C-alpha cells in the first residue's frame, strides 16, 4: 500500500506541475542580429498561426 501511495503522490506532483511559459522564440543563430522584443501581440499571433496550420481548408 505504501508503494501505491508513493506512485500516486508522484503522479499527482507530475500532473499538477505547470510548464514554463514560453518567453523566447526559437534560437538566435546570428549573434550580430538585434535581440527580438517579445510582447503579447507576438504571443497571440503565434498562437493564431499555429492554430491555422492545423486547420484544413
C-alpha positions, 0 to 999 in steps of 0.5 A: 500500500505504501508503494501505491501511495508513493506512485500516486503522490508522484503522479499527482506532483507530475500532473499538477506541475505547470510548464514554463511559459514560453518567453523566447522564440526559437534560437538566435543563430546570428549573434550580430542580429538585434535581440527580438522584443517579445510582447503579447501581440507576438504571443497571440499571433503565434498562437493564431498561426499555429492554430491555422496550420492545423486547420484544413481548408 
